[in-house]
Amino acid sequence: MSESWDVVVVGGGNAGFCAAQSAREQGARVLMLEKAPREWAGGNSYFTAGAMRIVHNGLDDVAELVEPFDTGCTDLDPYTAEDFLGDLRRVTGDRCDPELAGILVNRSRETMSWLRSLGLRFELMFHRQAYEVDGRFRFWGGLAVGVLGGGKGMIAGHLAAAQERGITVRFGAHVTDLLTTHGKVHGVLLSGGERIEARSVVLTSGGFEANPAMRSAYLGPGWDLALVRGTPFNTGEGITMALAAGAQPYGHFSGCHSVAWDAGARTTGDRDLTNQLTRGGYPFGIVVNTDGERFVDEGADFRNYTYAKYGAEILKQPGSRAVQVFDAKAAPLLRSEEYAAPGVTKVESDTVEGLAKELAIDEARLARTVGEFNAAVTGQRFNPAVKDGKHTEGISPAKSNWAQPLDTPPYSAFPVTCGITFTFGGLRIDDQCAVLDTAGRRIPGLFAAGELVGGLFYFNYPGGSGLTAGAVFGRRAGRAAVGGPLEGRSRLL
Ligand SMILES: Cc1cc2nc3c(=O)[nH]c(=O)nc-3n(C[C@H](O)[C@H](O)[C@H](O)COP(=O)(O)OP(=O)(O)OC[C@H]3O[C@@H](n4cnc5c(N)ncnc54)[C@H](O)[C@@H]3O)c2cc1C
């Protein structure tokens, strides 16, 4: 006889744990099925820096959420719903689904309080999101709060909370299909042939970023060669099985989140180093390809608004390689967990030509690029905590902010490639996280949240939105899966 549950959650990342918890709060008997073995618990959520973008009213408001800190020398501007929505619309070229975006933004703050009530702990991310200028720490880029202990801390917290509240988690449980009868979903099939019945199924099994065949089919040629930043288990099966059951594909299927990633990294994520293989310091230097030529505006915006689209720019370069180059002035601004971590691929020299030689880049070409860049820098005051407008003139691509001449040895160079984080296309859900079919009707018994939902992100992404989206929609999906009350329609929020 097959097992029977109120709610089965497929996928044990942040979205899955949030769905499981909110279903449990409604009194449901909840089973979480996770494909990975226990040693790989937490999906991509484990690999994160734990950064979470939320609406807040400034320092006093955030202080209620985070561990104690010194308020006296800290500047944090309020981040309003209009700010968050504006950032989402701007970076997605105004394509983000307005209903989903509204829910994400308007429920972000209270969802973090709810996560706290589950036992997760938060901190102000001084080490990642603030710079000290004139003796004060100033937060930048709309992102200030993170989970204590990053993704590792988040998953430890979720696992403890699940155990405490009686949620059953099965590792090594690979869901291969949905059980459907007359269009209603009533359970799942596991790879060994086991059938598990449920009143509702919530899919939270991530995108297809770890599936090279789907990457090249949807994202395009060359994407099969990108390195995967996170879990190897997000191979798109939740999306595939839901589409086969009639679900509507939605969002930017040829788009993804991808970043500058250590060129020496392995093909899928490293459980020890996790996010430390990211190279996010490029706004304070220049980025060249293996021909020694610049190809992006490194200072177009705060890193939080450019990093997720610059991986794709690196993928387009010869050999899908690039090099970030800094001088000694920039060194203190580089995050030590990324640039001084064990295993960092790095070259150092007292001259630009020396760097080029080590990197097998044409010496004269790199020296010319640096020389032209230095000559193009204008004279405003450099300030890393604001968009300082210190830019270049007369070169292409321009650098729009934080442009300082590279003139102070030693010079350092960090070879990077494209690291894919997650994919943007996925399933279409309504405001209650019910999965819609291709005619726009709900598929009875099927809900979804997290990375495998489409429609929120296009082309680019405001840093820290993925975990917040997973939490907001996961919480909502779990409650809706039990038929529990929702707070109201998103357009009223
Ligand atoms: C290196 C890195 C750093 C990041 N940093 C941040 C950050 O600081 N802030 C932020 O907001 N976002 C960050 N992200 C993005 C973030 O990880 C995702 O947006 C978020 O974790 C997605 O959560 P999820 O629950 O949807 O998916 P996941 O956490 O990936 O969980 C999906 C789970 O489903 C399981 N699964 C897959 N297929 C099946 C199947 N067939 N059967 C059963 N289980 C299955 C997988 O094993 C996995 O455990 C980062 C990502 C990476 C890789």
The ligand as an ORCA input file, in Angstrom:
! r2SCAN-3c Opt
* xyz 0 1
  C      26.663     30.258     -4.741
  C      25.277     30.846     -4.601
  C      25.091     31.986     -3.837
  C      23.812     32.533     -3.726
  N      23.638     33.598     -2.872
  C      22.388     34.067     -2.674
  C      22.143     35.054     -1.668
  O      23.028     35.444     -0.884
  N      20.879     35.545     -1.562
  C      19.844     35.088     -2.345
  O      18.722     35.582     -2.217
  N      20.046     34.114     -3.257
  C      21.271     33.582     -3.427
  N      21.450     32.569     -4.323
  C      20.275     32.079     -5.061
  C      19.497     31.136     -4.156
  O      20.293     30.010     -3.896
  C      18.204     30.649     -4.748
  O      17.426     31.712     -5.213
  C      17.385     29.896     -3.690
  O      18.228     29.170     -2.839
  C      16.428     28.944     -4.331
  O      15.770     28.204     -3.332
  P      14.872     26.988     -3.736
  O      14.374     26.396     -2.470
  O      13.923     27.353     -4.798
  O      15.905     25.953     -4.442
  P      17.044     25.065     -3.795
  O      17.548     25.634     -2.539
  O      18.038     24.808     -4.874
  O      16.307     23.696     -3.432
  C      15.833     22.817     -4.438
  C      15.962     21.385     -3.920
  O      15.204     20.503     -4.754
  C      15.884     19.266     -4.811
  N      15.412     18.529     -5.985
  C      15.656     18.765     -7.296
  N      15.042     17.860     -8.063
  C      14.381     17.032     -7.240
  C      13.593     15.869     -7.449
  N      13.344     15.412     -8.674
  N      13.092     15.218     -6.359
  C      13.314     15.685     -5.092
  N      14.074     16.771     -4.843
  C      14.598     17.442     -5.905
  C      17.338     19.674     -4.897
  O      18.198     18.622     -4.518
  C      17.395     20.860     -3.931
  O      17.759     20.450     -2.635
  C      22.715     31.975     -4.433
  C      22.908     30.814     -5.173
  C      24.167     30.239     -5.242
  C      24.327     28.962     -6.031
*
